[in-house]
Amino acid sequence: MNIPEKKQRWVPYEETLPQYTAPGVTRRILAYTDNLMCVENRFEYGAVGSLHSHPHTQITYVVSGEFSFTIDGETRTVRAGDTLLKEDGVEHGCICLSPGVLLDIFTPMREDFL
């Protein structure tokens, strides 16, 4: 399995394959439906999540590492346990300060990731 099927009830992590999205960044699509999607992003030190926006509301949970995050022009350093809300259309991006993992939840799901 590379990308799970929509509405797949069980998604074993070891059966998902990372997609290389930018230098030092890998993404794994996890479970999703039409209205909700869970995605893991792994960042190496110095990797950049370029500033962008999209028509999806996104919640990011910092699983590990440290990141300089910009949301709607405001920049803060975030660490493991922190949560960020990015409503649809709001510009956001990050720089990885210490290798880590971000867990993103999108509504609706990101068809462009498939």
Backbone hydrogen bonds, N-H to C=O, Kabsch-Sander energy under -0.5 kcal/mol:
donor,donor_aa,acceptor,acceptor_aa,energy
7,K,32,Y,-3.0
8,Q,5,E,-1.9
15,E,12,P,-1.7
16,T,13,Y,-1.9
17,L,2,N,-1.3
19,Q,27,R,-2.9
21,T,19,Q,-0.7
21,T,25,V,-1.6
22,A,25,V,-1.1
25,V,22,A,-2.6
26,T,42,R,-2.1
27,R,19,Q,-2.7
28,R,40,E,-2.6
30,L,38,C,-2.5
33,T,36,L,-3.0
37,M,106,F,-1.9
38,C,31,A,-2.3
39,V,104,D,-2.8
40,E,28,R,-2.5
41,N,102,L,-2.9
42,R,26,T,-2.8
43,F,100,G,-3.0
44,E,24,G,-2.2
46,G,96,C,-2.6
47,A,44,E,-2.2
49,G,94,C,-2.8
50,S,48,V,-0.8
52,H,92,H,-2.2
56,H,54,H,-0.9
57,T,107,T,-2.5
58,Q,86,K,-2.9
59,I,105,I,-2.4
60,T,84,L,-2.5
61,Y,103,L,-2.8
62,V,82,D,-2.8
63,V,61,Y,-0.9
63,V,101,V,-2.0
64,S,101,V,-1.6
66,E,98,S,-1.7
67,F,78,V,-2.4
68,S,95,I,-2.8
69,F,67,F,-0.7
69,F,76,R,-3.0
70,T,93,G,-2.9
71,I,74,E,-2.7
72,D,91,E,-3.3
74,E,71,I,-1.9
76,R,69,F,-2.5
78,V,67,F,-2.9
80,A,65,G,-0.9
81,G,62,V,-3.3
82,D,79,R,-2.5
84,L,60,T,-2.6
86,K,58,Q,-3.1
89,G,54,H,-2.8
90,V,87,E,-2.0
92,H,52,H,-2.6
93,G,70,T,-1.8
94,C,49,G,-2.1
95,I,68,S,-1.8
96,C,47,A,-2.7
97,L,66,E,-2.7
97,L,95,I,-0.6
98,S,66,E,-1.8
100,G,43,F,-1.8
101,V,64,S,-0.8
102,L,41,N,-2.9
103,L,61,Y,-2.8
104,D,39,V,-3.3
104,D,102,L,-0.6
105,I,59,I,-2.6
106,F,37,M,-2.6
107,T,57,T,-2.0
109,M,34,D,-1.5
111,E,109,M,-1.1
113,F,110,R,-1.5
114,L,111,E,-1.3
